[in-house]
Amino acid sequence: MISTDARDFAAMLPQGGRLLGLDVGTKTIGTALCDAGWSFASPAELIRRTKFQKDKAALSALIATQVVRGLVIGLPLNLDGSDSPRTQSTRAFARNLDDLALPILLWDERWSTLAVERTLIEQDFSRARRALEVDRMAAAWILQGAIDAMVA
């Protein structure tokens, strides 16, 4: 149930329902949620990474409380579109979430962190505050890109 095509992913989902966006890093997992009508994405929790099973439990709790119907995971491709070690790690992370029985979309996130960083700098966020917000905001950026592609 893992896809890299937004339209295929949308076809796997029940009509409507919230989606959970993930920006999977080595130290944190930024999360974002969209509304049931897939109009807008908003930053949600920041999960500090520990062991995979604890990370998965935190995600499962968020999925249950927010009644999530699908996952959109940012895929960190190289600028030329090729895979990197981080890309392989993210693909493995997604495969390990497959038993949650939710459709998963791997969405190109090449420019998400840079775009969010620029936005936060323009809004005069301090360096410390940017460090706290960037992963959650990047997850929202990733999720918004995916839902825009699905409803287009």
Helices and strands as residue ranges (DSSP letters): E 2-3, H 6-12, E 18-24, E 28-34, E 41-48, H 52-66, E 68-75, H 85-96, G 98-100, E 104-108, H 112-122, H 127-151
